[in-house]
Amino acid sequence: MNNSLTVGIAVVGGLLGLRLLSKARHEQPGSTMAGRMSQRLEKMIAKLPENSPPKLVMTVLPALRDQNEQILQMLREQNELLRQLRDRPH
């Protein structure tokens, strides 16, 4: 279990690093190597079992991002309502 978790964390770290590199190089000429690496990594991830740590992390991260955005939006709305209540004449 510890080995698979370590490999999963390493793969996810590699994915994030590759994503950052590909975004930085996307604007520069010669980004074909990053594209090939990204394609190979995606194929490798696709071949993994569904319950493998890298796949689980990659499916959970977008859901967490969406949930965080919803929470932030609700907090912004709540703050606006509290400001309106505070500024309202008594």
ABEGO torsion letter per residue (X at the ends): XAAAAAAAAAAAAAAAAAAAAAAAAAABBGAAAAAAAAAAAAAAAAABBAABAAAAAAAAAAAAAAAAAAAAAAAAAAAAAAAAAAABBX
